[in-house]
Amino acid sequence: MEAFDLNVADARWLIRTAELLSNQRVNRMRRELRTKVGEALQVNLGDRDGLDCVENSDLFIVIKPSATIDRAHMKTLDPLLRQSVVAAAAALETYVADEVSRRIAVHLVKGSSLPAKLAGLSISVGDWKMLEDNYTRRRRAIRENLLEPKIRELASTAPSQIGLLLGMLGVKDWSRKVDSSRHVPRTTTVKELDDLTKRRNRIAHEGDRRGYGRAAISVAEASRYADVVDSVALALEDVLNSI
């Protein structure tokens, strides 16, 4: 969870930065203010007309005459919000992969029965020969060289993939258990994760296009995705600790 918290913090930083850089000022900097700011910053008298600013309840940002951007650069901060969705999804995806990789070793102990999802994984002849030629501690080699890379390859925020990975640990009805832990109606988690996955994939692979333009995204929407990821990860932790 510590690693997850660090990762999801990236998403929340992007969201907060988008909020902080939002411009609530309608008109450009007044002449009187340009004079005062110009004096304070020691801007040449002839260049002060090029001063401008971005302002909201938290920040007053001066745009210098020599700046390579203007207020239009902050007209929309959607790119930050879109990347926050990608970061939030990555945080949950990594958390699930880490937890399954960490816990799967107990199922590889000699004499243990394997969960069906884990037993169903196959290896190639090349994988088998690599193990035979290079390792004496084959169970550890299988986990570190075959299972963990496969788990990371399969990891996703898609409900079907989360179910597949948790099934390797013998977890059944995971979404119902997560719904219960989150105190939300049944199927809520699946619906929210499906929505997150589709939006993340559209952002990452299609430029978040919708029709002939790009889909709108708000701070509230981006925050909702981060909240879902936080809530689901905590619930999954409860479910995994109970097995």
Backbone torsions as a table, in degrees:
resi	resn	phi	psi	omega
1	MET	NA	-30.2	178.0
2	GLU	-63.4	-42.7	177.7
3	ALA	-64.9	-40.4	178.1
4	PHE	-61.7	-44.9	-179.0
5	ASP	-59.1	-39.6	178.5
6	LEU	-65.3	-40.3	-177.8
7	ASN	-70.5	-44.1	-178.2
8	VAL	-71.7	-21.3	175.7
9	ALA	-62.2	-30.1	176.8
10	ASP	-61.6	-42.3	-179.9
11	ALA	-63.7	-43.6	-178.5
12	ARG	-70.1	-31.8	175.7
13	TRP	-63.8	-42.4	178.9
14	LEU	-62.7	-41.9	179.5
15	ILE	-65.0	-46.1	-178.7
16	ARG	-65.1	-38.2	178.7
17	THR	-64.7	-39.2	176.5
18	ALA	-61.3	-40.0	177.0
19	GLU	-63.9	-44.7	-175.6
20	LEU	-67.7	-29.7	-177.3
21	LEU	-92.0	0.2	-179.9
22	SER	-66.1	139.6	-177.3
23	ASN	-101.8	118.3	178.6
24	GLN	-102.3	1.7	-178.8
25	ARG	-88.3	126.9	-177.9
26	VAL	-82.4	-47.2	-175.2
27	ASN	-100.2	158.5	177.6
28	ARG	-68.1	169.0	-177.9
29	MET	-58.6	132.0	179.1
30	ARG	-65.5	157.0	-178.3
31	ARG	-59.6	-43.9	-179.2
32	GLU	-60.4	-39.2	180.0
33	LEU	-71.7	-37.6	176.8
34	ARG	-60.7	-37.9	179.1
35	THR	-64.1	-47.2	-178.8
36	LYS	-65.4	-45.3	-179.5
37	VAL	-66.8	-40.4	179.0
38	GLY	-60.5	-41.6	177.2
39	GLU	-64.3	-43.4	-178.1
40	ALA	-64.4	-36.2	-178.0
41	LEU	-94.6	1.1	179.8
42	GLN	57.8	44.8	176.0
43	VAL	-83.3	136.6	178.9
44	ASN	-54.5	142.8	-176.5
45	LEU	-54.9	-41.5	-177.1
46	GLY	-72.9	-13.0	-177.9
47	ASP	-101.0	-6.7	-171.8
48	ARG	-67.0	-23.3	178.7
49	ASP	-66.1	-18.4	179.2
50	GLY	-85.7	-2.5	177.2
51	LEU	-70.7	143.2	174.3
52	ASP	-150.8	-179.6	-176.4
53	CYS	-153.7	161.0	169.3
54	VAL	-119.0	133.3	-173.7
55	GLU	-140.5	139.0	170.1
56	ASN	-148.1	-169.8	-174.9
57	SER	-70.3	-14.7	-179.3
58	ASP	-104.4	-35.8	-170.3
59	LEU	-134.0	152.4	168.8
60	PHE	-127.7	107.5	-174.7
61	ILE	-107.3	123.7	179.0
62	VAL	-88.7	130.4	173.5
63	ILE	-101.6	114.6	-174.5
64	LYS	-75.3	158.0	179.4
65	PRO	-58.0	-30.4	-178.1
66	SER	-87.9	3.1	-176.3
67	ALA	-64.1	149.5	177.4
68	THR	-91.2	2.4	176.2
69	ILE	-128.7	167.0	172.6
70	ASP	-133.4	-172.7	-177.1
71	ARG	-60.9	-26.2	-179.6
72	ALA	-62.5	-24.9	-180.0
73	HIS	-61.8	-29.0	-178.6
74	MET	-106.1	18.0	179.1
75	LYS	-62.8	-39.6	174.7
76	THR	-131.6	134.0	179.1
77	LEU	-112.1	22.4	179.8
78	ASP	-56.4	-35.4	178.8
79	PRO	-57.0	-37.7	177.7
80	LEU	-66.4	-40.5	-178.8
81	LEU	-69.3	-37.4	177.6
82	ARG	-63.8	-42.6	180.0
83	GLN	-68.8	-24.9	175.9
84	SER	-67.0	-34.5	177.1
85	VAL	-65.6	-43.2	177.9
86	VAL	-62.2	-42.8	-179.3
87	ALA	-66.3	-40.3	179.2
88	ALA	-63.9	-44.4	178.9
89	ALA	-62.9	-42.0	179.6
90	ALA	-63.3	-36.6	179.4
91	ALA	-61.9	-46.4	-179.7
92	LEU	-69.2	-41.5	179.0
93	GLU	-58.9	-45.2	-179.7
94	THR	-67.2	-39.3	179.0
95	TYR	-59.9	-48.1	-178.9
96	VAL	-61.9	-45.3	179.7
97	ALA	-61.7	-43.7	179.9
98	ASP	-61.8	-46.2	-177.0
99	GLU	-66.4	-43.0	179.7
100	VAL	-66.1	-43.2	178.9
101	SER	-61.2	-40.4	-177.7
102	ARG	-69.7	-37.1	-173.3
103	ARG	-90.8	-12.4	-171.4
104	ILE	-73.9	-19.4	-177.2
105	ALA	-58.6	-33.5	-177.0
106	VAL	-64.0	-22.9	-178.9
107	HIS	-86.3	-6.2	-178.6
108	LEU	-100.1	5.1	178.1
109	VAL	-67.2	138.7	-178.2
110	LYS	-55.9	131.4	179.2
111	GLY	92.4	-13.4	179.9
112	SER	-76.1	143.9	173.7
113	SER	-82.3	141.4	-177.1
114	LEU	-94.0	139.1	170.4
115	PRO	-56.8	147.3	-174.2
116	ALA	-56.9	-40.9	-178.6
117	LYS	-64.2	-33.6	178.5
118	LEU	-77.8	-42.7	179.6
119	ALA	-63.5	-26.7	-177.3
120	GLY	-76.3	-11.9	177.9
121	LEU	-70.7	141.4	-179.3
122	SER	-117.5	158.3	175.0
123	ILE	-122.3	157.4	-179.3
124	SER	-84.6	166.6	174.7
125	VAL	-60.9	-36.5	177.5
126	GLY	-62.3	-41.1	177.0
127	ASP	-62.4	-45.2	180.0
128	TRP	-59.3	-46.1	-179.0
129	LYS	-65.1	-37.7	177.7
130	MET	-60.5	-41.8	179.3
131	LEU	-66.7	-44.4	-178.9
132	GLU	-63.3	-39.1	-174.3
133	ASP	-80.3	-26.0	-166.9
134	ASN	-120.5	-13.4	-171.8
135	TYR	-132.2	141.1	170.8
136	THR	-100.8	-32.3	177.5
137	ARG	-92.2	80.2	-168.6
138	ARG	-70.3	-33.1	-179.5
139	ARG	-64.1	-43.0	177.2
140	ARG	-65.0	-40.6	179.1
141	ALA	-63.6	-40.0	178.4
142	ILE	-62.1	-44.4	-178.2
143	ARG	-66.1	-47.7	-172.8
144	GLU	-79.4	-33.8	-172.9
145	ASN	-101.4	-20.9	-178.0
146	LEU	-117.4	-51.7	-174.4
147	LEU	-71.1	-48.9	-176.2
148	GLU	-61.7	-44.4	174.9
149	PRO	-61.6	-37.1	179.1
150	LYS	-67.2	-40.2	178.6
151	ILE	-61.6	-44.2	-179.8
152	ARG	-67.6	-31.7	176.7
153	GLU	-67.7	-36.3	-177.8
154	LEU	-84.4	-18.6	-173.2
155	ALA	-62.8	138.7	-179.8
156	SER	-165.1	165.4	171.6
157	THR	-85.5	-3.1	178.0
158	ALA	-63.2	131.5	-178.4
159	PRO	-53.8	-38.4	-179.2
160	SER	-63.2	-38.6	-179.0
161	GLN	-74.7	-37.4	175.2
162	ILE	-62.3	-42.7	177.4
163	GLY	-61.3	-40.4	179.0
164	LEU	-62.6	-46.7	-178.1
165	LEU	-68.5	-43.1	178.4
166	LEU	-66.1	-29.8	176.5
167	GLY	-63.2	-27.8	176.7
168	MET	-65.6	-20.3	176.7
169	LEU	-96.7	1.6	-179.3
170	GLY	85.7	11.9	179.8
171	VAL	-79.5	126.5	178.2
172	LYS	-114.7	153.6	179.0
173	ASP	51.7	43.2	-174.4
174	TRP	-60.1	-41.2	-175.3
175	SER	-68.4	-36.3	177.2
176	ARG	-64.8	-40.5	179.5
177	LYS	-67.6	-38.8	178.2
178	VAL	-67.8	-41.6	175.6
179	ASP	-56.4	-43.8	-178.7
180	SER	-65.2	-43.2	179.1
181	SER	-64.2	-34.4	-179.5
182	ARG	-83.5	-10.0	-177.9
183	HIS	60.3	46.3	177.5
184	VAL	-121.9	158.9	178.6
185	PRO	-59.2	153.7	-179.9
186	ARG	-59.0	145.2	-178.9
187	THR	76.9	-4.4	-179.6
188	THR	-60.1	-46.4	-177.0
189	THR	-61.8	-44.0	179.7
190	VAL	-61.6	-44.0	-179.2
191	LYS	-64.4	-43.8	-178.0
192	GLU	-68.1	-40.6	179.2
193	LEU	-69.7	-34.8	176.9
194	ASP	-64.4	-41.5	178.2
195	ASP	-63.9	-45.6	178.8
196	LEU	-60.6	-44.8	-177.3
197	THR	-64.0	-43.6	179.6
198	LYS	-63.8	-42.0	-179.3
199	ARG	-68.4	-42.2	178.2
200	ARG	-60.8	-45.1	-179.1
201	ASN	-65.5	-37.8	178.8
202	ARG	-66.0	-39.0	178.3
203	ILE	-67.8	-46.3	-173.8
204	ALA	-74.5	-32.1	-171.8
205	HIS	-114.7	-16.2	-176.3
206	GLU	-127.8	9.3	-179.5
207	GLY	66.1	20.7	179.8
208	ASP	58.8	34.3	-179.9
209	ARG	-76.4	144.6	173.0
210	ARG	-140.0	112.4	-174.5
211	GLY	66.9	-127.9	-179.5
212	TYR	-95.1	-1.3	-179.1
213	GLY	-127.7	-160.7	179.1
214	ARG	-109.7	145.2	-178.9
215	ALA	-67.5	142.6	176.2
216	ALA	-74.4	152.8	174.7
217	ILE	-147.2	137.5	-177.9
218	SER	-114.3	165.8	175.4
219	VAL	-58.9	-40.8	-179.4
220	ALA	-61.8	-42.1	-179.7
221	GLU	-66.8	-46.6	179.1
222	ALA	-61.2	-40.4	178.6
223	SER	-64.6	-36.2	179.2
224	ARG	-63.2	-41.7	178.0
225	TYR	-62.4	-43.1	178.7
226	ALA	-63.7	-38.3	178.6
227	ASP	-65.1	-40.6	178.2
228	VAL	-61.1	-46.1	-179.9
229	VAL	-60.6	-45.6	177.8
230	ASP	-58.2	-49.2	-176.2
231	SER	-64.5	-43.4	-178.8
232	VAL	-66.8	-41.7	180.0
233	ALA	-61.8	-43.3	178.9
234	LEU	-63.8	-40.2	179.0
235	ALA	-67.4	-41.3	177.3
236	LEU	-61.7	-37.8	177.0
237	GLU	-60.0	-42.3	177.4
238	ASP	-62.9	-44.6	-178.6
239	VAL	-63.7	-45.3	-177.4
240	LEU	-68.5	-34.8	178.7
241	ASN	-70.9	-15.1	-178.5
242	SER	-92.2	-7.0	-177.4
243	ILE	-89.5	NA	NA
